[in-house]
């Protein structure tokens, strides 16, 4: 009985020590600022929670609750190509989070903007890297949606040039 409790404690301690933090790539996108006039937009399908959070964190549009006099955004479900296995996490688990590991996420993010009887589709490939490390406790604000929003903003600015 004691062995089972000790093993479960070690397993849970090693899992809890692998604190996730996310980073947007390329590195230039991490410091991207939305210093342009923002268009008012109403999101039609806010029920796509993750997609809506990413768009909100990007700060590309001024999201409004009234659909009159605003462009209408229809979000599409994002396609995420995630790591196929968790073998990279084993090192972090064995060393109780002292050895960092990470996973790249490649996201296809798209939405339509309808304004004045015209609809334009925007599609971006976002790169977000998830780091598992004990010292990520100092980077707790780096959530998936915030860093994906920065990647979206960086892609938007780069495609507008």
Order of alpha helices (4+ residues) and beta strands (2+ residues): alpha-beta-beta-alpha-beta-beta-beta-alpha-beta-beta-alpha
